[in-house]
Amino acid sequence: MNDSNQAVVPPEDNTYRLISVRAVLLLAVFIAGLFYVVERNRLSLTAPSFSSSVDSPQGQKMKANKEPLPFESESVSVEEPIKSFFTINDIERYTISITEDMYFDLTVASYMGSETEQRRAVVYLPAKKDDKGKVDKEKVPVQFRYEKWLSASEAINTYTNNDSLFISFWDNAQRVHLLTGRDNWVTLPAKDAYMEDEHALWQAIAGGFDRQGRSAKFGQLLLMDMDEALQELKKELPQGRDHYLLLSTDDLSHVQEIARMTGRGLPLETRLFPADADLHNSISQVKQWAQEGEGTGSYLAQSISERSIRVWRITDESFENTLLARLLPFSTSLDMSIEGAKLVYQSDWGGYISIYQLLD
């Protein structure tokens, strides 16, 4: 599969390219940095989320499939219990068919958030280890995600108050609630973020759709100038509580959803690079690509495996000061302070998870 220099979300100069749903699914798998396994001529892919195609600038929408996106679910057991704030009642594996020979899996935990409230959360399960305690190389990215979320949840439990409110994408929010019990401003995805044939799938996975408009509002804020976005966000939040913004580099898998919710293209491009043993050579290649053509030189690198690195670049300089670009570890954001927010936690693995406390 040729994944080189593929535009993920078209820039705002209206040079849109419509992307098919299946193409976006495949792309999201690589965005997520997870793994694929070929076995018996069947391709198995695992990804935390995928997103749908965007509308064209002329208002011509891609036609949704007449039939809902096919998927199956089954209960699964885990050898190592997930360390969570709430007791997990069940874990389901959703197998989503992309083509006849291609599918990917998601694992979803069901739990009672209160005595009467049934909740759901997309989770990462600990990978099985061999007799020597090692994880299969193909499952290392999944294990890393499990470990990083576990570490982040421990930090949240240790350093934030029980009544703290977190602001993040819906899937992050559900994990935060399950693992720490902390409340979240966004808890469900926006229905408009997906094509009609995907609605049944995401309603089942997420447990419903957002009826308060917060998911779409969060998407709009992420594309605003950072200072303006933080000021507007503070007006939306309840007073008398500590507020925290949580972002993950995996949030870039939501770019198509943001585009659909906001009606705007995002000037981002992505490309795979080999994980060269010569680190300086790899960095040199990444920096060169980030500056080529319309690239502004601003980039973010994600480790996918021992063999691959996914790199994102910005193609519009004004986008560098958006809330999304400033909160994620893009190269232009690393040494810039954020007035109105303070970085209180950042995991390793390329700054995979970052948590900012909003300041008064």
N, C-alpha and C positions, 0 to 999 in steps of 0.2 A: 504494500500500500504506500503510495507516495503521499507523505504528510508534510512535505517541505513547502514553507512559505505560503501557507494556506490562510486566506483572510477569514477570520471567524465572524466578526461583526463588521458590516460595512461602515466606512467613515461617513461623517455628516455632510459631505459635499454632494450627496445624492448619487454617488457612483455605486449604487447598491448592486449586489449580486444575490439573487434569491438562492437560499440553501435548502435543499430537501431535508425533510425530517430525518430520514435515515442517515444522511451525511452528517447532520448535527449530532445524532446519537453516537456515531463512530468518533467524531471529533471530541465529544464530551468525555468519552472513555479515556482518550489520551490526555485531555485537560486534567482529568481527575488524577492522572498519574498512576493508575492502577495497572492491572496486568491482564494479558490475554493468554489463553492456552489452547493449542490446537490438539484435538484428540478425536480420533476416528472421523476425520474430515468434518468435525463440527467445531465452530469457533465459540469459545465461552469467554464472555467479557464481564468484568465486574466494575461498576461505577457507582458513585454515591448519588448522582442525579444526571438527568439530561434535560435539554430544553429544546423548544420547538423553533421553527423557522420564523423569520421576521417578515413584516409586510414590505412591499415595494414602495418607493416614494410616490409613485403614481396612484397609490391606493389599491393596487391590484393584489389581492391576497392569494396565497397559495391555497389550493383546494385541499381540504382535509379529506382523509380517507373516509369512505362511507362506513366502514366497519371500525369499531374501537380497536386500539392497539392491543394485540393479543398478549395475555400474560397469565401465568399460573402462580399459585401460592401454596406453600406447605409448611407445616411446623418443623422446626429443626431443634436439635438438642446441642448444647455446648458443654465441653469438658470442663472449661474454666469459667465460673460464674463472672458476670460483668459486675464490677464494683459500682453500684448505683445507689442513689438516695432513696428511690422507690423500689419496691419489689416488682420484678418483672414477671408477668403472668405467662407470657408466651413470646416466642421469637419465630417469625415467619420469614421464609425465603421467597422473594418474588422473582420469578423468571420471566423476563420480558423478551418477546421475540421481535427482532428487528427485520430479519429476512428468514427464509426457510432454513438456512444453515448458520444463522448468527443470532445470538441472544446474550443478555447479560443479567446478572443477579443483584438484588438488593436485599439486605436483611433489616427487618423492622421489628422493634420490640413493642409489645403492648403492656400497659401498666395502669394502675389506678392512681391518678394524680390527687384524688381526694376520695371520700367515701362513695361519691356518686359520679365522679368524672373519669371516663375512660380516655386514656391518652396513648399516643403513638410516637415513635421516634426512630428514624433511620440510624442504625448503629453499625459500628465496626466490631467484628468478633475477633478475639485473640486467635492467631493462627496456630495450628497444631505443630508440635515440635517433634523431632526425631529422638532417638535414644540418647543422642549427645546434647540434646537441648537446643538444637539449631532449627531454624525455620527454613522451609523450602524457599529458594531464591525468588521464585515467581510470586510468592505470597508475602515477601518482605514489605512491599508498600502498604498492604493491608495491615500488617502487624505494626508498622510505623504509625499509621493513623490511629490505631487502637491505643498505642502507647502515648502518643502526643495528646490525645483527648483525655486519657486517664491522668496525665500530668497536669494538664490545664484545669481539669475538674478539681484536683487536689489543691491547686493554687487558689481557685475560686472559693473552695470551702474554707481555706485557711485565712485568706486575706480580705474577703468581702463579707458584709453583713447579710444576715438571712433575708432581710427585706429589700436587698438590692434588686434593681431592675436592669435586665440586659437587652441590648438592641442589636440584632443581627439578622441574617437570612433565616427563613423558617426552619430549615433543616438543622442549622447550628443551634437555633433556639430550642428545638425539641430535645437535642442532645444535652444542652445545658440544664434544662429542667429535669430530665431523667437522672442525670449524673449528680446534680447538686441541689435540686429542689428550688433553685432561684427562678423568679418570675421573669417573663420576657414580654417585650412590647409587641413583637411580631411572633405569632405562634403557628400560622397556617399560610400556605401559598396563595397567591392571587389566581383565580380561575382564568383570567385573561392572559396569564403568562404562558398558557399551553394551547395547543391546537385542540379542536373539539374531540378528535378521536383519541386524545390522551387524557381526557377528563376523568374517565372511570378509573384509570390506573392511578392517577395522582390523588384522587379522592380517597381511594382505598389505602394508599401508602401513608398519606399525611393525616388521614382521619377527617377530611373536610377541606373547605376553602375559606379564605379570609372574607368576612362580611363587614369588617370595620374599615377597610381600605388602607390598613397600615402597611401591608406588604408592598403595595404599589407606591405608597408614599415613601417608604424606605428606598425603593428603586429610584425615585425621582431625586431624593436627597443625595444619593451617591453620585449623581451626575452634575450636581450643582457645585459652584465654587465652595471650597472647604469652609471658609469663614461664614459665608451666608448659610450653608447647610447646617452647621453646628448651631447657629443662632436660631434657625427655624425649628430644628429638632428639639431644642430645649423648650420651646413654646408648646410643643406637642406633648411633652412628658409630664407626668404628675409631680408635684412638688413634695418636698420632705423625704425624698429617698435618694440613695446613691445610684447613679446611672453609669453603665458601662457599655461601651461599643466593643463588639467582638467580631473580628474578621479572620478568615482563613484564606490562604492562597487557592484553596479549592473553590472559593467563591467565584472565581473566574469562569467556572462551569455554568454560572447563572447569567452570563452576558446576553444570551439570546432571550432569556426571560425578561431581563431588564429592558431590552430593546422593544419587546412586544408591549410591556406594561407602560412604557413612557413614549412609545412612538418615535424613538430616536435611535440612530445608529451610534455605535461606539467605535472610535478610531483605534482599534486594537488589532494586531496581527500576531500569529503564533507560528512557531516552527520548532521541529525537533532537531536536536544536535546530539552527536555521539558523546558519551561521557568519556572523553579522552583521558588516558592515564597522565598525560601532560596537562596539568591544571591550567598553567599559563597559556598554553595553546588554545584550550577550550574557551577561556575568558576572552582571548584576543578575537576568536571567531565570533563570539556572541556580540562583543562590542562593535565589531565591524558591521555585522548584519543590522544591529540596532540603529546604525547611522545611515545605512544605505537607503536610496530612494527617498520615500516620504518619512522614514524613521527619524524621530527626534533625538535618538540616542538613549532614551529612557527605556529600561527593560527590567523584567522580573524573571528569574530562573526558578524552575521547579524540578526537583530530582524525581525521575520516574522509576529508574532501575539502575543497576550497575552499568547498563549499556547506554542509557538515554537521558537527556535533559530536555525539558520543554521550556522554551523561552517565549515570553510575551514582549512585544514592543508597542510603544505609543506612536501614532502617526499624525497627531495634531498636538502642537505644543500647549494649547490652552487646556487640553485634557489633563495635563500633568498636575494641575492645581485642583482638580475635582476631589471630592471627599473620598471616592473610591481609590484613586491613584495615590493620594497622600497617606491613606491608612494602610494600604498594602505595601510590602517592601520593594517597590520599584526603585531603581538606582537613583533617581532624582529626589526621592523622598527620604532616603536613609539619614541624611545629615540635616534635615530641616525640622525645626521645632514646630509644634502644633499649638497655637494659641487657643485655649478653650478646652483642651483635652491633654491628658498625660498618659504616656505609655507605662502601664504597670506590670505587664507580663508579655513575654514573647518566647515562644518555643524555639528550639533549634530546628534543624532540617529546613533551612532557608527561611526562617521566620514563619513557619507554617501556620501558627495561630498567634494573633496579636490581640491584646485586650487594652483598651484605653478607658480611663475614667474621665467622665465629663466634669469640667470645673465650672464653678459658679461665676 
